[in-house]
Amino acid sequence: MSGPAHRGRGFCARADANIGSSFGYIAVTLFSFPDPVNEVSARLVAAGVVLMSLAAIVFGQPWIAAVLAYGFIARVLTGPTLSPLGQLVTRVITPRLPFGAKYVPGPPKRFAQGIGAVVSTTAAVLALGLGLDTAAYVVLGLLVVAATLESVFALCMGCKVFALLMRTGVIPESVCERCASVAA
């Protein structure tokens, strides 16, 4: 086959391949989680979660649970990339601090963000979907406790559960080889 029609299909096929590979690269890059994670940034994000959760409870603003749920889901899927709180912390606050980063494995932190996503989504559904504001505030209170432990004492409850699940074999060592070597 020759002529303009053939050249056009060849160009389109190459363009489609380039678009496909570009989309794949963007998807892989976008939907990734940092490993390692700067614990300083993780603790500051946790402090933001504490403040937002307390604001929802103290000022009777259950809609904040939906904002928290979005933030957790965004961080599980993309790390700080699509999380406004994550962006504020990693791009504005952490770089201005007078001390350096402390790196920790990423998979336990992602697991902890997943737990936060479940808890905050539960609070949002209770408040906004079912009108059970008091129940939502109790659930947000659990989030306040866990996020306070992380932000103040560097005690990540989700990370502890992750470690327990690794020790029992529920999470394979291949998910976090660095975690497995620390536990051994």
N, C-alpha and C positions, 0 to 999 in steps of 0.2 A: 504494500500500500504506500502511496506517496501523495504528495500535495499538502495543502494547508490543513485539511481535516486530520490527517495523520499526525502532523506536527502539533496540532492543537491538543489531541488526546495525549500525546507524550508529555507535553508541558503540564497538562492538567493532572496527569498521573504523578508526575514529580512534585507538583504543588500540593496535591492531596497527601502524598507521603511526607512532605516537609511539614504540613499542617498537623498531620497525625503525630509525627515524632515531637513536634513542638508542644502540642497539647499534652502528650504523655510526659514530657519533661516538666511542664508547668504543673501538671497534676501530681507528679511524684514529689516535686519541690514544695508545692503548696501543702499537700497532705502528708507532711513529715513532722516529726517531733524531734527537738534537739537532743542529742546525746553526745557528750554530757550536757547537763543543765547547770547553769549558774545558780547555786543555792541561795545566794544573796537576792537575786531576782525572784526566785520562787518564794522566798520568805516575804518579800515586799508585796507580791501578788496576793499572798495569803492575808497580809495586813489589810489590803484593799477589800478582800472578801469579808473580813471581820467588820470593817467599817460599813460596807454596804448592807450586810446582814443586820447589823445593829440598827442602822437607819430604817430599814424596813420594819423591824420590830418596834422600836421606840416611837417612830413617827406614824405608825400604822399605815405603811405604804406597801401593801403586798405585791404590787406590780414590780417592785425591785427584785423579787424572786425570779421573774422572767428574765430580767437583765442578767442576773447571776447565772441562770441556767444557760443563756446564750454564751456567756463568757466561758463557762466550763466546757461546753460542747465545742466551742471554737478552739480552746486550748488543747482538748483531747485530739481533735482532728488536725490542727495546724501549728501546735505550739503557740507562741505569742503572735503569729502572723495575722490572724483575723480577730484577735481579742483586743478590744480597746484598752483594757486594763493591762494586758500583757505588753502592748506597744508602749504605753505610758511608762511602765516600769523599765522595760529593756532599752528603750531609746532615749528616755528623758531622765529618769530618776537614777538608775544604777550607774550610768556613766559619770554622773556628777558626785558620786560618793567618794570619800577620801581613802577607801580601801579596795583591795583587789577582789577578784572573783574567787569563789570556792566551788570547784566543779564536783558534781555527784552524778551517778548514773541516771540516764533519762527514763528508762522503762518504769521504774517504781514511781517516778513523779507523774508519768502519763497515767499510770494505773490510779494514782491518787486523784488526778484530775477527773478520771472517769467516775470515781466514787462521788466526787463533788458534783458532777453532772447529774447523777442519779438523784442525789439528795436535793439539789436545788430545783431540778425539774419536778420532783415530787412536791416540793413546797409550792411551786408555781401552779401545778395542777390542783392542789388542794385549795389554794386561795382563789385563783382566777377561774378555774374550771368548775369547782364544786362549792365555792363560797365559804370554805372552811378556813377563815383567816387565822383563828387561834391555833388550829392544828398546823397550819403552814408556819406560824411563828415558832412553834415547838420544834419543828423540823429544822428551821433556820437556826434555832438555838444550838442544835447539834453541830451545824456547820460552823457556828461561832466558836464552839469549844475546839473542834478539830483544827480550824484555821488559826486560832490563837496559839495552840500548842506548836503549830508549824512556824508561825511568824515570830513568836517570842522565844521559844525554846529549841527551835530546829528539830522538833519531834513530829515527824510526818507519820500520821496514823495509817494512811493509805500505803505508805512505804513499808510499814511494819506488817500489814496484812499481805502485801506483795511478797515479802521475805518469808513469811509463814507458808504461803502457797507454794513458793519455790522449794522450801525444805520438805514439804509433804509431796512434792512431785506434781502438783496440779499445774503449776507453771513450769515448763521445761527450762533447763539451764541455758539452752540456746537463746532464749528470749533476752537474757542479760548475763552474759558470761562474766562480766566484771562483778556483778552481784553474787554470782555463784562462787567466784574465787574469794570474795570478801567473807562469805558465810563459812567457807571451808577452813 
